[in-house]
Amino acid sequence: MDGPGPLGDFLQARRALLRPEDAGLRDLGPRRRVAGLRREELAELAGVSVSYYTRLEQGLSRGASAEVLDAIARALLLDDHEREHLTRLADAGRRTLPARRSRPEKLADETRDLLRAVDGVPAVVLGRRTDVLAWNTLGHALLAGHLDFRGPDTPAGRPNTSRMLFLDPHCRELYADWKRKARTVVANLRITVGRHPRDPLLAELIGELTMKSPEFVALWGDHRAAPCDVASYELRHPVVGTVTVTQQTLSIARSPDQSLIVWTTVAGSPSEEALVLLRQLGGDRTAGARALR
């Protein structure tokens, strides 16, 4: 094995984020040469030997029991999502399955019907690699009116929301707090990679963002793992101005790797009025694109 592997990388990164006082330790020793807790400190907190924990971080041991992983998770102060991510990484490290051939994701007829049923709010169907599989008129106008509405219809032309966020200036300027949105997207990608460690197209996406975005590299390096479920964002839309929306991620039972993303506003708010205006402009699917030029 070359390098510590995903599990070792995760343990090292999360250990580096912890300060002695975070773990209830008094830092009375000499000046620290490393960020965060030392390996021996983490091993002591987890109740395992330093040599064993070191082998785990270095990718030299793949047999950590559920009890040991639970103890390490407690020592690292991981939340429930991060604990699940740790377990998945450990399970993947025990197996040597070959990489699977990636196939374009398909949109079920039932999912397309669901998207049509929520036409009153902006909505997008995302695949597991954050590819846009479909969007309604309002979802397209809110997020990416400068892109071709028909882009998701062919796998080769599908927009990717992670790529858009980091590499597309239009989408980057959309979020008033871009850094917060970027952290959320990267943390969600971490979970996806943990679930699908041998997906070559997912690895290709991560590699592209690593090569093209230093900000992605910095965020990817801290190994935070959390799903995108519910969050509010202030958008600076180029057509209708400031809009505050709540983004919700809904699972699709028929296609568990796909999600329906919807954006709602407070009833009677200026943001709701802005979406009504955007919907009116979207009567012609090209209206938003023309307004952006």
C-alpha positions as a Markdown table, in Angstrom:
| # | Residue | x | y | z |
|---|---|---|---|---|
| 1 | Met | 0.0 | 0.0 | 0.0 |
| 2 | Asp | 1.3 | 3.4 | -0.9 |
| 3 | Gly | 0.8 | 6.0 | 1.8 |
| 4 | Pro | -1.6 | 5.8 | 4.8 |
| 5 | Gly | -4.7 | 5.4 | 2.6 |
| 6 | Pro | -8.1 | 7.1 | 3.2 |
| 7 | Leu | -8.5 | 5.8 | 6.7 |
| 8 | Gly | -5.0 | 7.0 | 7.8 |
| 9 | Asp | -5.5 | 10.3 | 6.0 |
| 10 | Phe | -8.8 | 10.9 | 7.9 |
| 11 | Leu | -7.3 | 10.0 | 11.3 |
| 12 | Gln | -4.3 | 12.3 | 10.8 |
| 13 | Ala | -6.4 | 15.2 | 9.6 |
| 14 | Arg | -9.0 | 15.0 | 12.4 |
| 15 | Arg | -6.2 | 14.5 | 15.0 |
| 16 | Ala | -4.6 | 17.7 | 13.7 |
| 17 | Leu | -7.8 | 19.7 | 14.3 |
| 18 | Leu | -8.0 | 18.8 | 18.0 |
| 19 | Arg | -6.2 | 21.0 | 20.6 |
| 20 | Pro | -5.3 | 19.4 | 24.0 |
| 21 | Glu | -7.8 | 21.6 | 25.7 |
| 22 | Asp | -10.5 | 20.3 | 23.4 |
| 23 | Ala | -9.9 | 16.8 | 24.6 |
| 24 | Gly | -9.6 | 17.8 | 28.3 |
| 25 | Leu | -5.8 | 17.6 | 28.4 |
| 26 | Arg | -3.4 | 20.1 | 30.0 |
| 27 | Asp | -0.7 | 21.1 | 27.6 |
| 28 | Leu | 2.3 | 21.5 | 30.0 |
| 29 | Gly | 5.0 | 19.9 | 27.8 |
| 30 | Pro | 7.6 | 21.6 | 25.6 |
| 31 | Arg | 6.6 | 23.6 | 22.6 |
| 32 | Arg | 4.5 | 21.5 | 20.3 |
| 33 | Arg | 6.0 | 20.6 | 16.9 |
| 34 | Val | 2.8 | 19.4 | 15.3 |
| 35 | Ala | -0.7 | 20.8 | 15.0 |
| 36 | Gly | -3.3 | 19.2 | 17.2 |
| 37 | Leu | -2.9 | 16.2 | 19.4 |
| 38 | Arg | 0.1 | 14.0 | 19.3 |
| 39 | Arg | -0.4 | 10.3 | 18.4 |
| 40 | Glu | 0.4 | 9.2 | 21.9 |
| 41 | Glu | -2.2 | 11.6 | 23.3 |
| 42 | Leu | -4.8 | 10.3 | 21.0 |
| 43 | Ala | -3.9 | 6.7 | 21.7 |
| 44 | Glu | -4.1 | 7.3 | 25.5 |
| 45 | Leu | -7.6 | 8.9 | 25.1 |
| 46 | Ala | -8.8 | 6.0 | 23.0 |
| 47 | Gly | -7.3 | 3.4 | 25.3 |
| 48 | Val | -5.1 | 1.7 | 22.7 |
| 49 | Ser | -1.3 | 1.3 | 22.5 |
| 50 | Val | 0.7 | 4.0 | 20.7 |
| 51 | Ser | 2.2 | 1.5 | 18.4 |
| 52 | Tyr | -1.2 | 0.1 | 17.3 |
| 53 | Tyr | -2.6 | 3.5 | 16.7 |
| 54 | Thr | 0.5 | 4.5 | 14.7 |
| 55 | Arg | 0.1 | 1.5 | 12.5 |
| 56 | Leu | -3.6 | 2.4 | 12.0 |
| 57 | Glu | -2.7 | 5.9 | 10.9 |
| 58 | Gln | 0.1 | 4.6 | 8.6 |
| 59 | Gly | -2.2 | 2.2 | 6.9 |
| 60 | Leu | -0.3 | -0.8 | 8.2 |
| 61 | Ser | -3.2 | -2.3 | 10.1 |
| 62 | Arg | -6.6 | -3.0 | 8.6 |
| 63 | Gly | -8.2 | -5.0 | 11.4 |
| 64 | Ala | -9.6 | -2.4 | 13.8 |
| 65 | Ser | -12.6 | -3.7 | 15.7 |
| 66 | Ala | -15.9 | -1.8 | 16.1 |
| 67 | Glu | -15.0 | -1.2 | 19.7 |
| 68 | Val | -11.6 | 0.3 | 18.8 |
| 69 | Leu | -13.1 | 2.5 | 16.1 |
| 70 | Asp | -15.8 | 3.6 | 18.6 |
| 71 | Ala | -13.1 | 4.5 | 21.1 |
| 72 | Ile | -11.1 | 6.4 | 18.5 |
| 73 | Ala | -14.2 | 8.3 | 17.4 |
| 74 | Arg | -14.9 | 9.4 | 20.9 |
| 75 | Ala | -11.3 | 10.5 | 21.4 |
| 76 | Leu | -11.5 | 12.5 | 18.1 |
| 77 | Leu | -14.9 | 14.0 | 19.2 |
| 78 | Leu | -16.5 | 12.9 | 16.0 |
| 79 | Asp | -20.2 | 13.5 | 15.4 |
| 80 | Asp | -22.6 | 10.8 | 14.2 |
| 81 | His | -22.0 | 11.4 | 10.5 |
| 82 | Glu | -18.2 | 11.4 | 11.0 |
| 83 | Arg | -18.4 | 8.2 | 13.0 |
| 84 | Glu | -20.3 | 6.5 | 10.1 |
| 85 | His | -17.7 | 7.8 | 7.7 |
| 86 | Leu | -14.9 | 6.4 | 9.9 |
| 87 | Thr | -16.6 | 3.0 | 9.9 |
| 88 | Arg | -17.0 | 3.0 | 6.1 |
| 89 | Leu | -13.4 | 3.9 | 5.6 |
| 90 | Ala | -12.3 | 1.1 | 7.9 |
| 91 | Asp | -14.6 | -1.4 | 6.2 |
| 92 | Ala | -13.3 | -0.4 | 2.7 |
| 93 | Gly | -9.7 | -0.9 | 3.9 |
| 94 | Arg | -10.4 | -4.5 | 4.8 |
| 95 | Arg | -11.6 | -5.3 | 1.3 |
| 96 | Thr | -9.7 | -5.3 | -2.0 |
| 97 | Leu | -12.6 | -5.1 | -4.4 |
| 98 | Pro | -11.7 | -4.0 | -8.0 |
| 99 | Ala | -12.9 | -0.7 | -9.3 |
| 100 | Arg | -16.3 | -0.7 | -10.8 |
| 101 | Arg | -17.0 | 0.5 | -14.3 |
| 102 | Ser | -18.9 | 3.8 | -14.1 |
| 103 | Arg | -22.1 | 4.1 | -16.0 |
| 104 | Pro | -24.1 | 7.2 | -16.7 |
| 105 | Glu | -26.9 | 7.7 | -14.1 |
| 106 | Lys | -30.4 | 7.5 | -15.4 |
| 107 | Leu | -33.5 | 9.4 | -14.3 |
| 108 | Ala | -36.5 | 7.2 | -13.5 |
| 109 | Asp | -39.8 | 8.2 | -15.0 |
| 110 | Glu | -41.2 | 8.4 | -11.4 |
| 111 | Thr | -38.5 | 10.9 | -10.5 |
| 112 | Arg | -39.2 | 13.0 | -13.5 |
| 113 | Asp | -42.9 | 13.0 | -12.5 |
| 114 | Leu | -41.9 | 14.1 | -9.0 |
| 115 | Leu | -39.8 | 17.0 | -10.4 |
| 116 | Arg | -42.8 | 18.1 | -12.5 |
| 117 | Ala | -45.0 | 17.9 | -9.4 |
| 118 | Val | -42.9 | 20.4 | -7.5 |
| 119 | Asp | -42.9 | 23.0 | -10.3 |
| 120 | Gly | -43.9 | 25.8 | -7.9 |
| 121 | Val | -40.4 | 25.8 | -6.2 |
| 122 | Pro | -36.9 | 25.7 | -7.6 |
| 123 | Ala | -35.9 | 22.0 | -7.8 |
| 124 | Val | -33.0 | 20.0 | -9.1 |
| 125 | Val | -32.3 | 16.2 | -9.2 |
| 126 | Leu | -28.7 | 15.4 | -8.4 |
| 127 | Gly | -26.8 | 12.2 | -9.0 |
| 128 | Arg | -24.3 | 10.8 | -6.5 |
| 129 | Arg | -21.4 | 12.7 | -8.1 |
| 130 | Thr | -23.4 | 16.0 | -7.9 |
| 131 | Asp | -24.2 | 15.9 | -11.6 |
| 132 | Val | -27.5 | 17.7 | -12.5 |
| 133 | Leu | -29.7 | 14.9 | -13.9 |
| 134 | Ala | -32.7 | 17.2 | -14.3 |
| 135 | Trp | -34.0 | 20.6 | -13.2 |
| 136 | Asn | -37.2 | 22.4 | -13.5 |
| 137 | Thr | -37.4 | 25.9 | -15.1 |
| 138 | Leu | -37.3 | 27.7 | -11.8 |
| 139 | Gly | -34.4 | 25.6 | -10.5 |
| 140 | His | -32.4 | 26.3 | -13.6 |
| 141 | Ala | -33.2 | 30.0 | -13.5 |
| 142 | Leu | -32.2 | 30.3 | -9.8 |
| 143 | Leu | -28.9 | 28.4 | -10.0 |
| 144 | Ala | -27.6 | 28.6 | -13.5 |
| 145 | Gly | -29.6 | 30.6 | -15.9 |
| 146 | His | -26.5 | 31.2 | -17.9 |
| 147 | Leu | -26.2 | 27.5 | -18.8 |
| 148 | Asp | -28.2 | 25.6 | -21.4 |
| 149 | Phe | -31.4 | 24.3 | -19.9 |
| 150 | Arg | -31.1 | 21.1 | -21.9 |
| 151 | Gly | -27.6 | 20.4 | -20.6 |
| 152 | Pro | -28.7 | 17.6 | -18.2 |
| 153 | Asp | -30.4 | 15.7 | -21.0 |
| 154 | Thr | -27.2 | 14.1 | -22.2 |
| 155 | Pro | -24.6 | 12.6 | -19.8 |
| 156 | Ala | -21.7 | 14.3 | -21.5 |
| 157 | Gly | -23.3 | 17.8 | -21.2 |
| 158 | Arg | -24.6 | 17.5 | -17.6 |
| 159 | Pro | -23.6 | 20.4 | -15.3 |
| 160 | Asn | -22.0 | 19.4 | -12.1 |
| 161 | Thr | -22.8 | 21.5 | -9.0 |
| 162 | Ser | -19.5 | 20.9 | -7.3 |
| 163 | Arg | -17.5 | 21.9 | -10.4 |
| 164 | Met | -19.8 | 24.9 | -10.9 |
| 165 | Leu | -19.3 | 26.1 | -7.3 |
| 166 | Phe | -15.5 | 26.1 | -7.5 |
| 167 | Leu | -14.8 | 26.8 | -11.2 |
| 168 | Asp | -17.8 | 28.8 | -12.6 |
| 169 | Pro | -17.6 | 32.5 | -11.7 |
| 170 | His | -21.4 | 33.0 | -12.1 |
| 171 | Cys | -22.1 | 30.3 | -9.5 |
| 172 | Arg | -19.3 | 31.5 | -7.2 |
| 173 | Glu | -20.8 | 35.0 | -7.1 |
| 174 | Leu | -24.3 | 33.6 | -6.4 |
| 175 | Tyr | -23.6 | 32.8 | -2.7 |
| 176 | Ala | -23.1 | 35.7 | -0.3 |
| 177 | Asp | -21.2 | 33.4 | 2.0 |
| 178 | Trp | -19.4 | 31.3 | -0.7 |
| 179 | Lys | -16.9 | 29.8 | 1.8 |
| 180 | Arg | -19.7 | 28.4 | 3.9 |
| 181 | Lys | -21.4 | 26.8 | 0.9 |
| 182 | Ala | -18.0 | 25.5 | -0.3 |
| 183 | Arg | -17.3 | 23.8 | 3.1 |
| 184 | Thr | -20.7 | 22.2 | 3.0 |
| 185 | Val | -20.3 | 20.8 | -0.5 |
| 186 | Val | -16.8 | 19.4 | 0.2 |
| 187 | Ala | -18.0 | 17.8 | 3.5 |
| 188 | Asn | -20.8 | 16.1 | 1.5 |
| 189 | Leu | -18.4 | 14.9 | -1.1 |
| 190 | Arg | -16.3 | 13.3 | 1.6 |
| 191 | Ile | -19.3 | 11.2 | 2.6 |
| 192 | Thr | -19.9 | 10.2 | -1.0 |
| 193 | Val | -16.3 | 9.1 | -1.5 |
| 194 | Gly | -16.5 | 7.0 | 1.6 |
| 195 | Arg | -19.6 | 5.3 | 0.3 |
| 196 | His | -18.2 | 4.8 | -3.2 |
| 197 | Pro | -14.4 | 4.6 | -2.8 |
| 198 | Arg | -13.9 | 2.8 | -6.2 |
| 199 | Asp | -16.0 | 5.1 | -8.4 |
| 200 | Pro | -13.6 | 6.2 | -11.1 |
| 201 | Leu | -15.8 | 9.1 | -12.3 |
| 202 | Leu | -16.0 | 10.4 | -8.7 |
| 203 | Ala | -12.3 | 10.1 | -8.4 |
| 204 | Glu | -11.9 | 12.0 | -11.6 |
| 205 | Leu | -14.1 | 14.8 | -10.3 |
| 206 | Ile | -12.0 | 15.1 | -7.1 |
| 207 | Gly | -8.8 | 15.0 | -9.1 |
| 208 | Glu | -10.0 | 17.8 | -11.4 |
| 209 | Leu | -11.0 | 20.1 | -8.5 |
| 210 | Thr | -7.7 | 19.4 | -6.8 |
| 211 | Met | -5.8 | 20.4 | -9.9 |
| 212 | Lys | -7.8 | 23.5 | -10.6 |
| 213 | Ser | -8.9 | 25.0 | -7.2 |
| 214 | Pro | -6.5 | 25.7 | -4.4 |
| 215 | Glu | -9.5 | 26.5 | -2.2 |
| 216 | Phe | -10.9 | 23.0 | -2.8 |
| 217 | Val | -7.5 | 21.5 | -1.9 |
| 218 | Ala | -7.5 | 23.3 | 1.4 |
| 219 | Leu | -11.1 | 22.2 | 2.3 |
| 220 | Trp | -10.5 | 18.7 | 1.1 |
| 221 | Gly | -7.5 | 18.4 | 3.3 |
| 222 | Asp | -9.3 | 18.8 | 6.7 |
| 223 | His | -11.4 | 15.6 | 6.0 |
| 224 | Arg | -14.7 | 17.0 | 7.4 |
| 225 | Ala | -17.6 | 14.8 | 6.6 |
| 226 | Ala | -21.2 | 15.9 | 6.8 |
| 227 | Pro | -24.3 | 15.6 | 4.6 |
| 228 | Cys | -26.1 | 18.5 | 2.8 |
| 229 | Asp | -29.5 | 18.2 | 4.4 |
| 230 | Val | -31.1 | 21.5 | 5.4 |
| 231 | Ala | -29.4 | 25.0 | 5.2 |
| 232 | Ser | -30.4 | 28.6 | 4.6 |
| 233 | Tyr | -28.4 | 30.7 | 2.1 |
| 234 | Glu | -28.4 | 34.3 | 1.0 |
| 235 | Leu | -28.2 | 34.4 | -2.8 |
| 236 | Arg | -27.2 | 37.4 | -4.9 |
| 237 | His | -29.1 | 36.6 | -8.0 |
| 238 | Pro | -28.0 | 38.6 | -11.1 |
| 239 | Val | -31.7 | 39.0 | -12.3 |
| 240 | Val | -33.8 | 39.4 | -9.1 |
| 241 | Gly | -31.3 | 40.6 | -6.6 |
| 242 | Thr | -30.9 | 39.2 | -3.0 |
| 243 | Val | -32.9 | 36.1 | -2.2 |
| 244 | Thr | -32.8 | 34.1 | 1.1 |
| 245 | Val | -33.7 | 30.5 | 0.5 |
| 246 | Thr | -33.8 | 27.3 | 2.5 |
| 247 | Gln | -32.2 | 24.4 | 0.7 |
| 248 | Gln | -33.5 | 21.0 | 1.5 |
| 249 | Thr | -32.2 | 17.6 | 0.3 |
| 250 | Leu | -34.8 | 14.9 | -0.1 |
| 251 | Ser | -33.9 | 11.3 | -0.7 |
| 252 | Ile | -35.5 | 9.4 | -3.6 |
| 253 | Ala | -36.5 | 5.9 | -2.5 |
| 254 | Arg | -36.4 | 4.4 | -6.0 |
| 255 | Ser | -32.9 | 5.8 | -6.6 |
| 256 | Pro | -31.0 | 6.0 | -3.3 |
| 257 | Asp | -27.9 | 7.5 | -4.9 |
| 258 | Gln | -30.0 | 10.4 | -6.2 |
| 259 | Ser | -31.5 | 13.4 | -4.4 |
| 260 | Leu | -34.2 | 16.0 | -5.0 |
| 261 | Ile | -33.0 | 19.4 | -4.0 |
| 262 | Val | -35.6 | 22.1 | -3.4 |
| 263 | Trp | -35.3 | 25.7 | -2.4 |
| 264 | Thr | -38.1 | 27.4 | -0.4 |
| 265 | Thr | -38.7 | 30.9 | 0.9 |
| 266 | Val | -40.6 | 32.4 | 3.9 |
| 267 | Ala | -44.3 | 33.0 | 2.9 |
| 268 | Gly | -45.0 | 36.7 | 2.1 |
| 269 | Ser | -41.3 | 37.6 | 2.2 |
| 270 | Pro | -39.4 | 39.7 | -0.3 |
| 271 | Ser | -37.6 | 36.5 | -1.3 |
| 272 | Glu | -40.8 | 34.8 | -2.2 |
| 273 | Glu | -41.7 | 37.8 | -4.3 |
| 274 | Ala | -38.3 | 37.6 | -6.0 |
| 275 | Leu | -39.0 | 33.9 | -6.9 |
| 276 | Val | -42.4 | 34.9 | -8.3 |
| 277 | Leu | -40.7 | 37.4 | -10.5 |
| 278 | Leu | -38.0 | 34.9 | -11.5 |
| 279 | Arg | -40.8 | 32.4 | -12.4 |
| 280 | Gln | -42.5 | 35.0 | -14.6 |
| 281 | Leu | -39.2 | 35.7 | -16.4 |
| 282 | Gly | -38.7 | 32.0 | -16.8 |
| 283 | Gly | -41.9 | 31.7 | -18.9 |
| 284 | Asp | -39.4 | 31.7 | -21.8 |
| 285 | Arg | -36.6 | 29.4 | -20.8 |
| 286 | Thr | -34.1 | 31.6 | -22.5 |
| 287 | Ala | -35.2 | 34.8 | -20.7 |
| 288 | Gly | -32.8 | 34.3 | -17.8 |
| 289 | Ala | -29.9 | 33.5 | -20.0 |
| 290 | Arg | -30.5 | 36.7 | -22.1 |
| 291 | Ala | -30.7 | 38.8 | -18.9 |
| 292 | Leu | -27.3 | 37.5 | -17.8 |
| 293 | Arg | -25.6 | 38.5 | -21.0 |
